[in-house]
Amino acid sequence: MKDASSAEIVRRAVEMARESIPWHHHYMPPGCHFSRESKMHQLILENEITQEIWVAKTDEKPLDELKKLEDLFFRKKFP
């Protein structure tokens, strides 16, 4: 798992979508049972081909980045 900023995760997701590389994302709030970082918000991006994983840890919920990822993933809208 590689550390990244929330902006980098969005940038990588856009690149993968444009190249038709399968990917998906996760969001884990503080206290999530599946989270290894219980005090931070985590935004996770996975490349389904290479199995690369990037994680952004933030103090605040990354609402703007989550919206961009959701639009990209579900509606295939490019920023």
LOLUMKOL-922640 format. One record per atom (N, C-alpha, C): x, y, z; residue in three letters. Coordinates in pm, 1 decimal, m for minus. Atoms other than C-alpha are relative to their C-alpha. Example, Ala and Ser with C-alpha at 12.3 -4.5 7.8 and 13.67 -1.06 7.14 Angstrom:
% LOLUMKOL-922640
+----------+----------+----------+---------+
:     east :    north :       up : residuo :
+----------+----------+----------+---------+
:     89.0 :   m119.0 :      0.0 :     ala :
:   1230.0 :   m450.0 :    780.0 :     ala :
:     90.0 :    120.0 :      0.0 :     ala :
:    m82.0 :   m119.0 :     m6.0 :     ser :
:   1367.0 :   m106.0 :    714.0 :     ser :
:    m77.0 :    109.0 :     73.0 :     ser :
+----------+----------+----------+---------+
***
This chain:
% LOLUMKOL-922640
+----------+----------+----------+---------+
:     east :    north :       up : residuo :
+----------+----------+----------+---------+
:     84.4 :   m116.8 :      0.0 :     met :
:      0.0 :      0.0 :      0.0 :     met :
:     89.2 :    123.5 :      0.0 :     met :
:    m81.7 :   m120.6 :     13.1 :     lys :
:    141.1 :    337.5 :   m104.2 :     lys :
:    m76.9 :    120.4 :     53.5 :     lys :
:     61.3 :   m124.0 :    m46.5 :     asp :
:     71.2 :    667.1 :     71.5 :     asp :
:    m17.2 :     95.3 :   m116.9 :     asp :
:     28.7 :    m97.1 :    106.1 :     ala :
:    m84.1 :    933.6 :   m150.9 :     ala :
:    m86.6 :    110.4 :     58.6 :     ala :
:     94.3 :   m105.3 :    m38.2 :     ser :
:   m273.4 :   1258.8 :   m125.7 :     ser :
:   m135.8 :    m33.2 :    m62.4 :     ser :
:    133.2 :     19.6 :     58.8 :     ser :
:   m646.6 :   1267.5 :   m196.4 :     ser :
:     m1.7 :     44.8 :   m145.4 :     ser :
:     m6.6 :    m50.1 :    138.3 :     ala :
:   m572.8 :   1472.6 :   m509.2 :     ala :
:     71.1 :    m99.8 :    m91.1 :     ala :
:    m71.6 :     99.4 :     80.6 :     glu :
:   m324.9 :   1210.1 :   m630.9 :     glu :
:    m89.0 :   m120.2 :    m29.4 :     glu :
:     90.9 :    112.6 :     21.5 :     ile :
:   m584.7 :    936.8 :   m585.4 :     ile :
:    m99.0 :     32.7 :   m111.4 :     ile :
:     92.7 :    m40.2 :    106.5 :     val :
:   m832.1 :   1129.6 :   m801.2 :     val :
:     72.7 :      1.6 :   m134.2 :     val :
:    m78.0 :     m6.9 :    124.6 :     arg :
:   m562.5 :   1195.1 :  m1063.7 :     arg :
:     26.7 :   m139.9 :    m55.2 :     arg :
:    m27.4 :    137.2 :     44.9 :     arg :
:   m468.1 :    826.2 :  m1077.7 :     arg :
:   m127.7 :    m69.2 :    m49.3 :     arg :
:    126.9 :     59.4 :     43.0 :     ala :
:   m834.0 :    720.7 :  m1102.8 :     ala :
:    m39.8 :     51.8 :   m138.1 :     ala :
:     30.0 :    m57.8 :    131.5 :     val :
:   m885.5 :    960.0 :  m1395.4 :     val :
:     87.6 :    m65.1 :   m106.6 :     val :
:    m91.5 :     62.5 :     96.1 :     glu :
:   m577.5 :    818.2 :  m1569.8 :     glu :
:    m43.1 :   m142.9 :    m31.3 :     glu :
:     40.7 :    138.9 :     22.6 :     met :
:   m694.1 :    459.7 :  m1520.1 :     met :
:   m130.5 :     m7.1 :    m78.4 :     met :
:    127.6 :     m0.1 :     72.1 :     ala :
:  m1046.7 :    539.1 :  m1638.6 :     ala :
:     21.6 :     32.5 :   m147.3 :     ala :
:    m26.7 :    m38.3 :    139.4 :     arg :
:   m915.0 :    707.4 :  m1952.6 :     arg :
:     70.0 :   m111.2 :    m77.1 :     arg :
:    m71.9 :    110.4 :     63.8 :     glu :
:   m694.9 :    404.7 :  m2022.8 :     glu :
:    m77.3 :   m131.7 :      8.7 :     glu :
:     87.2 :    118.1 :    m15.4 :     ser :
:   m983.6 :    161.5 :  m1951.5 :     ser :
:     61.3 :   m106.5 :     89.9 :     ser :
:    m56.4 :     91.7 :    m99.4 :     ile :
:   m792.9 :      6.9 :  m1661.5 :     ile :
:   m103.0 :    m15.5 :    111.6 :     ile :
:     97.9 :     18.6 :   m106.5 :     pro :
:  m1033.9 :   m149.2 :  m1411.7 :     pro :
:     56.1 :     43.9 :    135.6 :     pro :
:    m40.7 :    m51.3 :   m130.4 :     trp :
:  m1019.1 :     17.4 :  m1071.8 :     trp :
:   m124.7 :     13.1 :     87.1 :     trp :
:    108.9 :    m32.7 :    m91.7 :     his :
:  m1230.9 :     76.1 :   m765.6 :     his :
:     58.5 :     71.4 :    121.0 :     his :
:    m44.2 :    m77.3 :   m115.6 :     his :
:  m1216.6 :    280.1 :   m449.9 :     his :
:    m81.2 :    m37.5 :    123.4 :     his :
:     65.7 :     20.2 :   m129.1 :     his :
:  m1309.7 :    259.9 :    m83.9 :     his :
:     14.9 :    128.1 :     80.6 :     his :
:    m11.8 :   m107.5 :    m98.2 :     tyr :
:  m1378.7 :    518.3 :    181.9 :     tyr :
:    m24.0 :    m62.4 :    136.7 :     tyr :
:     15.4 :     50.2 :   m136.3 :     met :
:  m1329.6 :    434.3 :    548.8 :     met :
:      6.3 :    117.0 :     97.2 :     met :
:     m1.4 :   m107.7 :    m98.7 :     pro :
:  m1430.0 :    682.1 :    817.6 :     pro :
:     75.0 :    m43.3 :    125.8 :     pro :
:    m63.5 :     37.6 :   m126.9 :     pro :
:  m1258.6 :    696.4 :   1156.8 :     pro :
:    m88.5 :    m99.7 :     75.2 :     pro :
:     73.2 :     99.6 :    m76.5 :     gly :
:  m1358.5 :    398.3 :   1367.4 :     gly :
:    m54.4 :   m115.7 :    m81.2 :     gly :
:     47.4 :    110.4 :     83.8 :     cys :
:  m1441.9 :    172.6 :   1070.4 :     cys :
:     69.9 :   m129.4 :     42.9 :     cys :
:    m53.0 :    129.7 :    m42.1 :     his :
:  m1394.9 :   m191.6 :   1166.6 :     his :
:    112.1 :    m48.7 :    m92.6 :     his :
:    m98.1 :     47.5 :     97.0 :     phe :
:  m1192.1 :   m256.7 :    849.2 :     phe :
:    122.3 :     89.9 :    m11.3 :     phe :
:   m107.8 :    m97.9 :      9.9 :     ser :
:   m965.6 :     44.0 :    895.0 :     ser :
:    116.9 :    m34.8 :     90.7 :     ser :
:   m120.4 :     18.0 :    m81.5 :     arg :
:   m607.6 :      9.3 :   1013.3 :     arg :
:     37.4 :    129.7 :     70.8 :     arg :
:    m29.7 :   m133.0 :    m52.9 :     glu :
:   m600.7 :    380.5 :   1095.2 :     glu :
:   m129.6 :     54.9 :     58.2 :     glu :
:    132.4 :    m26.3 :    m54.8 :     ser :
:   m894.7 :    423.0 :   1331.0 :     ser :
:    m30.4 :    146.9 :     27.3 :     ser :
:     25.3 :   m140.5 :    m31.9 :     lys :
:   m849.9 :    797.0 :   1393.1 :     lys :
:     m3.2 :     90.5 :   m122.7 :     lys :
:     m7.9 :    m80.5 :    122.0 :     met :
:   m825.3 :    912.0 :   1031.0 :     met :
:   m104.1 :    m47.0 :   m102.1 :     met :
:     79.2 :     36.6 :    117.6 :     his :
:  m1045.5 :    918.2 :    721.4 :     his :
:     98.1 :    m59.5 :   m100.3 :     his :
:    m86.8 :     61.2 :    100.4 :     gln :
:   m903.7 :    694.3 :    449.4 :     gln :
:    m72.9 :    m10.8 :   m133.4 :     gln :
:     47.6 :     13.3 :    136.4 :     leu :
:   m955.6 :    711.9 :     75.5 :     leu :
:     97.1 :    m94.9 :    m68.7 :     leu :
:    m84.8 :    106.3 :     54.0 :     ile :
:   m826.3 :    399.8 :    m99.2 :     ile :
:    m34.9 :    m22.7 :   m146.5 :     ile :
:     16.1 :     26.0 :    143.0 :     leu :
:   m774.6 :    336.0 :   m470.7 :     leu :
:     75.0 :   m127.5 :    m34.2 :     leu :
:    m62.1 :    126.6 :     39.2 :     glu :
:   m703.7 :     m6.7 :   m619.6 :     glu :
:     m1.3 :    m16.0 :   m152.0 :     glu :
:    m13.3 :     37.1 :    140.4 :     asn :
:   m575.4 :    m88.9 :   m968.4 :     asn :
:    m25.8 :   m150.5 :     m5.1 :     asn :
:     40.0 :    140.6 :     m0.8 :     glu :
:   m747.2 :   m421.4 :  m1041.1 :     glu :
:     89.8 :    m88.5 :    m85.8 :     glu :
:    m90.4 :     80.3 :     83.6 :     ile :
:   m483.4 :   m531.1 :  m1295.0 :     ile :
:    132.4 :    m23.0 :     71.8 :     ile :
:   m132.2 :     11.3 :    m63.6 :     thr :
:   m157.2 :   m456.3 :  m1113.6 :     thr :
:     m8.9 :    m27.3 :    149.5 :     thr :
:     22.6 :     16.4 :   m143.7 :     gln :
:   m309.3 :   m485.6 :   m764.2 :     gln :
:     67.5 :    110.1 :     83.2 :     gln :
:    m56.1 :   m112.9 :    m74.7 :     glu :
:   m144.4 :   m153.1 :   m671.6 :     glu :
:   m110.9 :     66.1 :     81.4 :     glu :
:     94.7 :    m65.1 :    m90.0 :     ile :
:   m313.8 :     22.7 :   m381.7 :     ile :
:     62.1 :    129.1 :     50.6 :     ile :
:    m42.1 :   m128.7 :    m55.7 :     trp :
:   m288.7 :    388.9 :   m281.4 :     trp :
:    m98.9 :     37.4 :    108.6 :     trp :
:     87.4 :    m42.9 :   m109.4 :     val :
:   m423.9 :    531.1 :     42.6 :     val :
:     33.5 :    143.0 :     39.8 :     val :
:    m13.4 :   m136.7 :    m50.6 :     ala :
:   m481.5 :    890.7 :    147.1 :     ala :
:    m65.3 :      3.6 :    137.4 :     ala :
:     52.1 :    m13.3 :   m136.4 :     lys :
:   m527.4 :    958.0 :    518.4 :     lys :
:    m18.6 :    148.0 :     29.2 :     lys :
:     30.3 :   m140.2 :    m25.1 :     thr :
:   m696.3 :   1281.3 :    618.4 :     thr :
:    m72.6 :     17.1 :    132.8 :     thr :
:     71.5 :    m32.2 :   m123.8 :     asp :
:   m826.4 :   1449.7 :    931.2 :     asp :
:   m147.5 :     27.7 :    m26.9 :     asp :
:    136.6 :    m36.5 :     38.8 :     glu :
:  m1139.0 :   1569.3 :    748.9 :     glu :
:    m49.8 :    m96.6 :   m107.7 :     glu :
:     57.0 :     84.1 :    105.1 :     lys :
:  m1376.7 :   1371.6 :    528.9 :     lys :
:     29.2 :     63.9 :   m135.8 :     lys :
:    m37.0 :    m56.6 :    130.3 :     pro :
:  m1251.8 :   1417.7 :    168.9 :     pro :
:   m119.8 :      6.5 :    m96.0 :     pro :
:    125.7 :     m4.7 :     75.2 :     leu :
:  m1593.6 :   1514.4 :     28.8 :     leu :
:     18.3 :     31.0 :   m148.2 :     leu :
:    m18.7 :    m36.0 :    141.3 :     asp :
:  m1475.9 :   1681.3 :   m293.0 :     asp :
:     60.2 :   m115.4 :    m78.7 :     asp :
:    m65.4 :    110.8 :     68.6 :     glu :
:  m1249.6 :   1391.4 :   m382.7 :     glu :
:    m93.9 :   m119.7 :    m12.8 :     glu :
:     96.6 :    110.2 :      6.7 :     leu :
:  m1518.0 :   1133.7 :   m297.7 :     leu :
:   m102.8 :     24.3 :   m110.3 :     leu :
:     97.4 :    m31.3 :    104.7 :     lys :
:  m1767.6 :   1312.1 :   m522.7 :     lys :
:     60.9 :    m22.0 :   m138.4 :     lys :
:    m65.9 :     18.7 :    130.0 :     lys :
:  m1517.9 :   1316.1 :   m810.7 :     lys :
:     16.5 :   m148.2 :    m31.9 :     lys :
:    m17.5 :    143.7 :     22.5 :     leu :
:  m1442.9 :    945.5 :   m765.4 :     leu :
:   m133.0 :    m68.3 :    m30.5 :     leu :
:    132.1 :     59.8 :     23.6 :     glu :
:  m1812.5 :    854.4 :   m745.5 :     glu :
:    m50.3 :     35.2 :   m139.9 :     glu :
:     41.3 :    m39.9 :    135.0 :     asp :
:  m1889.8 :   1056.3 :  m1060.0 :     asp :
:     77.3 :    m77.9 :   m105.3 :     asp :
:    m85.0 :     70.0 :     95.9 :     leu :
:  m1599.3 :    896.5 :  m1240.9 :     leu :
:    m34.5 :   m148.6 :     m6.2 :     leu :
:     23.2 :    144.1 :     m5.5 :     phe :
:  m1674.6 :    542.1 :  m1127.0 :     phe :
:   m139.5 :    m38.5 :    m50.6 :     phe :
:    136.7 :     40.1 :     32.0 :     phe :
:  m2053.0 :    535.3 :  m1164.0 :     phe :
:    m56.1 :     64.7 :   m126.0 :     phe :
:     55.0 :    m69.9 :    116.2 :     arg :
:  m2119.0 :    788.9 :  m1438.1 :     arg :
:    101.2 :     17.6 :   m111.1 :     arg :
:   m108.6 :    m12.2 :     97.2 :     lys :
:  m1786.5 :    779.7 :  m1618.9 :     lys :
:     17.3 :    144.8 :    m46.1 :     lys :
:    m22.7 :   m141.6 :     28.6 :     lys :
:  m1762.3 :   1159.2 :  m1598.1 :     lys :
:    145.0 :     33.6 :     31.1 :     lys :
:   m138.6 :    m39.8 :    m21.2 :     phe :
:  m1410.1 :   1293.7 :  m1639.7 :     phe :
:      4.7 :    145.2 :     44.7 :     phe :
:    m11.3 :   m140.0 :    m45.0 :     pro :
:  m1315.0 :   1608.1 :  m1446.3 :     pro :
:     74.2 :     85.2 :   m101.7 :     pro :
+----------+----------+----------+---------+
***
